[in-house]
Amino acid sequence: MRLTQLPLLPSAGPRVRPSALAVLDERLRGTRFVSLAARSLLNSPQQTGVDFWSLNPYVGCEFGCTYCYARYAHRYVVERAHDAGRLSVAEFRDFRGPHGWEAFERRIFVKDGVLDALERDLQRYFRSAGPGVSPTAAIVIGTATDPYQPGERRFRVTRRILERLARCEGLNIGIITKSPLVARDIDVLRRIAERSDLEVHVSLTTVDVGIIRRLEARSPMPAARLRALRRLTAAGITAGLIVAPVLPGITDDVPHLEALFQAAREAGARFVHAGPLRLYAAVRDRFLPVLDAHFPHLSERYRRAYARASGAPRLYAAALDRRVRRLQRRFGFPENEGMRDRYTRRLPPAQGTLGL
């Protein structure tokens, strides 16, 4: 994924280091929000290797889910800034964290100048389809950060982006979020849906509050997310659940998944998609110690299963896919399909937990 560089601030000469980056806000628990100049917002399929365009209003995420694959994106931005001489050694340590993953949830970059950047990117997006032809590739918002994380209440970057997209016609837009704050923007989401294809994916891995608190301690409670889903669907917006990742041995058993599907149906969800954990190198150091602490009986199995690849073992993924498809049919949801299906590589479980 291509990410914009941190802004190079004016300096007195080539050997004088720029002044510190602008701090926009700081929370009592230590989270700091820093301005990031946005030269570009949309990442094309050619840049990312996937079949859709991606858009992320922030770099880093205050929710800090232990399994989140996007930590590498934050580290990449910080390391590029340091390599370019824009961060001192002390700043680099602060913005990166001791092991490269800690600052993902403590140092959040807020993209600035997003409307100018988006205007340029939309011209590039529409040109990509050729003269007189509307693009068919989707624009997915929230692939490497939650666009409705707590800072959005103040900074409203996502809101400004959506208001601009509401003026377009014929787009295919997906939004992925864990936050009930998405319901704040029902008015603009309805305007988008009048002119374009829109789907909102409310991310929820389990309705078990105990598991949520162990693995994603700062994220909203399941009940709050389901209420937001109900508000979206009641407003006529196409919305559903994205159950990703499904965690082997933790949330992949039939009772866990049945509870999610039942809750989704009661909230009026139009779909439920699910896919297994992908354990990238940048995530292992964050996730595996949490697994050791709370699910020690699974630690060795995870290490063996993910020793050679980031993806779940092929047989496990196939069994999970069969389980999810059965539940989709049983609860009246469409089976895994469409743009987000390709995005998450949905692959679900069988009776009891599935063996890795």
Secondary structure, 3 states (H helix, E strand, C coil): CCCCCCCCCCCCCCCCCCCCCCEEEECCCCCEEEEEECCCCEECHHHHCCCCEEECCEECCCCCCCCCCCHHHHHHHHHHHHHCCCCCHHHHHHHHCCCCCHHHHCEEEEEECHHHHHHHHHHHHHHCCCCCCCCCCCEEECCCCCCCCCCHHHHCHHHHHHHHHCCCCCCEEEEEECCHHHHHHHHHHHHHHHHCEEEEEEECCCCCHHHHHHHCCCCCCHHHHHHHHHHHHHCCCCEEEEEEEECCCCCCCHHHHHHHHHHHHHCCCCCEEEEECCCCHHHHHHHHHHHHHHCHHHHHHHHHHCCCCCCCCHHHHHHHHHHHHHHHHHCCCCCCCCHHHHHHCCCCCCCCCCCC
